[in-house]
Amino acid sequence: MIMKNKGIRWMLWVLTLVGIILGSGRLTQAAVTYDILSDSRAITKGEVVTYEVTIPVKSKVHLHFYGLQDSLRTYMTQFDLVFTNTNGQVVESLVDQGIELDDTDYEIDLKAGKYTMTLTAKRYSSSFAFNMTGTPTGKVPVKKLKLNTRKLTMKLNSTAKLKETAKLTATVTPYYSTETLRWSSSNKKVATVSQDGLVTPKGMGKTVIQVRSGKVTAKCNVYVTGGWVEYNVGKSRKLLPYVRNIEGHETGTWTSSRPAVVSLTKSVFTTQKQGKSLLRFVCNGKTYRLTVYSYDLKTLYPKAEQSLKEYWGDNDTPIVTERGYYTKKPGSIYLRYTTELYPEQVEEFYACYYKGEYYCGDEAETLIKQGK
């Protein structure tokens, strides 16, 4: 029927657009394919083989047949295929066209339920195999979620290469659910979680990682204790200590082994000058340790330039054209330079501060590229 009323067509267009917008807000994962049945056997002409098949949800069922013998007889073998329900009613039939063993695929739509699949060999005897899989054609909600652990204890390390991460995995029931899982952290200052369950520590303390689908949830308590970090001079950061039996209350005491390098005001530390300091948090007889390395880029620049001159020696004079931060690694820089001998050739010379020590040249480049 052709609609001639512009007002009706406009209204339908608006409703369609609203449906698209609302639909896009619901996260659903790609269709999950699950195994149903597979078999391989020899069969003779006229033989009838039956299989009991259970379809858990309304699905598009995919069958793949192939021969186990590479011969003309294999490819000419034909079957009749019939699906009947528990009442004996035929719900799907491939009697008229038959099935040939030439790596042929078939798809049929079946509702949830139990079926009997009957195969009848029409001509020739042969050996064959098949597998049957299903893909849900509607929404299948998650009924149960379970994480591989309910508790994680992690260290806070600031370098990408050494940063401790942990992967949480969720077991979904039913496993063929079509719903997407949503991951979240109750305190992103302590640890974050990606949408595939990777947990990354950010600061000392406690957070709860939760995975959710609809109203179904599973949780994991994550504790970040100690480790080491490095910052440029003048950086302040709040430490987030936790107490297992009095969560959320700072009842312990922080101390710094070298206050002139890293000072403390309650649970906020500030890097004052270049060096290393060990911070301790004592509470209820337990001690948590965090090593802080403080670097000064103003000192690193001249050290890098001096190392660059030593690298060239008396052969040529390097001319630094650009200084820059190497953003993949705190405390790392590169000097972009040319020389009097090759002014058109621009090179990069690396320098970095790693756990209290300076590295320049090839050593620094290796550390940076390794993520250290």
Secondary structure, DSSP 8 states (H G I E B T S, - for coil): -----HHHHHHHHHHHHHHHHHHHTS-B-----EEEEEEEEEE-TT-EEEEEEEESSSEEEEEEEEESS-SHHHHH-EEEEEEEETTS-EEEE-TTT-EESSSEEEEEEE-SEEEEEEEEEEES-EEEEEEEEEEE-S-----EEEES-SEEEEEEE-STTT---EE--EEEESTT--B--EEEES-TTTEEE-TT-EEEE-SSEEEEEEEEETTEEEEEEEEEEEEEEEEETT-EEE-----SSSTT---SEEEES-TTTEEEETTEEEE-SSEEEEEEEEETTEEEEEEEEEE-HHHHHHHHHHHHHHHHTTS--EEEEEEEE-TTSTTEEEEEEEESS-TT--EEEEEEEETTEEEEHHHHHHHHHTT-
